[in-house]
Amino acid sequence: MSKLRVAVVGVGHLGQHHARIAGSAPNAVLTAVVDPDPARGPEIAAKSGTSWAASLDQVLGDVDAVQIAAPTGFHHALGLQALKAGKHVLMEKPLAATLEEGQALLEALSKARASKPGLVAQVGHLERFNPAVAALRERGFKPRFLEAVRVSPFPARSLEVDVVMDVMIHDLDLLRALVGRPVVDVEAVGIPVLTPYADLVNARLKFEGGAFATVTASRVARKKERTLRAFGDKEYASLDFATQKLELLRLVMGPEGPQVQPETADIVEGEPLRLEIEAFHAACLGLGREGVTWEEGQEAMRVADLVQKAVAKSLAEIHRA
Ligand SMILES: NC(=O)c1ccc[n+]([C@@H]2O[C@H](COP(=O)([O-])OP(=O)(O)OC[C@H]3O[C@@H](n4cnc5c(N)ncnc54)[C@H](O)[C@@H]3O)[C@@H](O)[C@H]2O)c1
């Protein structure tokens, strides 16, 4: 079978890894990297053994698929351009900068699929490909209460959006996937610290069916932490995204009453971004299902929007008091 011809669009902090992985992926050929930066584009092209183009229109005729890792504000325009040309798209998260732009992308996708039904549109919620997450989901764990923490020292990037759209959105997508039901209610508090936007946010989510989650995201923390704790009916899971460790405990009835029994999960460590990108390539070639769909990306945006509105409300209350 012939390989998928791919372009990586935007080769900054994350896009360089898209290029590295696409350049060595088993089912793809990295045809070009696209970046308007005349220093960065050629540098990453040389490192990945491919050519450089300054704009997407220069390469669309030569590729089957694009992996878009340009700043979030460009997702909408680049996604529309790729779909119009009938190309498969892996869009970095968040799907778009606003709910309206996300909706416009979904509408364009449905139009594009009318003439090309197999078109793949995946969004880069890469924690779904974290092997520890995959191991937890394989067990059919049904969480009732979850606590997610994703905090890090201040980055010098993605400061044009708040910590909800940049960081918390990973957990908003993942929690919904784990619970398997939509979020129906949100409370949240947040504060701007080093940017005009909320840099630290804590949200409480209620899901259809009664499950709850608390989610904390910060980009002004002293240390990095990315963890999830989930409590189910007689089961508990503690997951560390960075180390890909999963601790499972189950409550069982022993001869002397209830006992907590540790269980082991077989985890084959792997780079989540590589797993995500290879799944995208396989889906484009008809060898598997697409990873996280754009509809799921838009659902994470819907909940992010609710969190942002709740944060704005709590800030207004604080200023009034
Ligand atoms: N999945 C994740 O865990 C994860 C992690 C980091 C970033 N991201 C997402 O990836 C995207 C990029 O983030 P980043 O931190 O790499 O940003 P960055 O600023 O480091 O890099 C962006 C690159 O895109 C280029 N660019 C700008 N306009 C462009 C255009 N019109 N066409 C092509 N390239 C263009 C810039 O020159 C730059 O090289 C954002 O949407 C961000 O949310 C996702």
The ligand as a Gaussian input file, in Angstrom:
#p B3LYP/6-31G(d) Opt

LIG

0 1
 N       -1.586000      18.551000      22.467000
 C       -0.829000      19.202000      23.320000
 O       -0.486000      18.719000      24.386000
 C       -0.329000      20.564000      22.940000
 C        0.834000      21.075000      23.552000
 C        1.298000      22.329000      23.141000
 C        0.614000      23.046000      22.161000
 N       -0.524000      22.519000      21.611000
 C       -1.273000      23.272000      20.600000
 O       -0.457000      23.367000      19.436000
 C       -0.644000      24.637000      18.798000
 C        0.704000      25.337000      18.659000
 O        1.244000      25.557000      19.933000
 P        2.820000      25.791000      20.142000
 O        3.037000      25.880000      21.592000
 O        3.604000      24.796000      19.347000
 O        2.971000      27.243000      19.480000
 P        4.311000      27.938000      18.956000
 O        4.033000      29.394000      18.992000
 O        5.511000      27.403000      19.659000
 O        4.423000      27.467000      17.430000
 C        3.519000      27.849000      16.439000
 C        4.230000      27.817000      15.083000
 O        3.240000      28.051000      14.064000
 C        3.774000      28.966000      13.127000
 N        2.666000      29.648000      12.446000
 C        2.071000      30.826000      12.743000
 N        1.099000      31.083000      11.845000
 C        1.072000      30.057000      10.977000
 C        0.300000      29.763000       9.821000
 N       -0.668000      30.573000       9.402000
 N        0.563000      28.619000       9.151000
 C        1.530000      27.792000       9.569000
 N        2.298000      28.015000      10.660000
 C        2.070000      29.136000      11.351000
 C        4.662000      29.900000      13.940000
 O        5.617000      30.545000      13.112000
 C        5.290000      28.909000      14.922000
 O        6.488000      28.356000      14.411000
 C       -1.658000      25.396000      19.668000
 O       -2.942000      25.211000      19.126000
 C       -1.565000      24.695000      21.020000
 O       -2.787000      24.754000      21.754000
 C       -0.994000      21.299000      21.968000

